[in-house]
Amino acid sequence: MLAEHGAALIDADRLSRQVTAPGGAAIGPIRDAFGDALIDAHGAMDRDRMRERVFTDPAARQRLERIVHPLVALATQEAASRAVQSGAALIVFDIPLLVESARWAQQLDQILVVDCTAETQISRVQQRSALARETIEGIMASQAPRAIRRAAADLVVYNDGISLQGLRADVLQIAQRFGL
């Protein structure tokens, strides 16, 4: 929603999907580290199989993160440079694992966390994916708890039990705070 007010948006998940897509920079290293079984017929990382692997094997998760995270960081830096060159007044980095990664916090002026209850988060993930509740809960358990994310934030937007109109009003206040 901040993009609607003129902010440049850099989505780390989208960049991660790009580097793990067919021909993406992470495919060769993933194949080398995990074998062909985790590359799908189209040449992309098999996200379902990889998810099963990394959430049951912490060493595999670390290995995958050592491959993907530097590539996403590079793509993020390139996107930020383009945004600065285009004159963006505000750059918003949508980084789901920001708190878990020490790499990002020192590079940002402010951290905004969008928060909701665990039940709402599970429901939203189920609405946009075919993941089982147990899988979602496992993924959430591997992430920083809500209290830690909120504690790391300079601003918190509570996106739970709020109307779209109310959320838009909150976002407008944030946009105005940043001069958008």
Beta strands, then each sheet from edge to edge (+ up, - down):
strand 1: 8-11
strand 2: 91-94
strand 3: 112-115
strand 4: 155-158
sheet 1: 1+ 2+
sheet 2: 3+ 4+
end
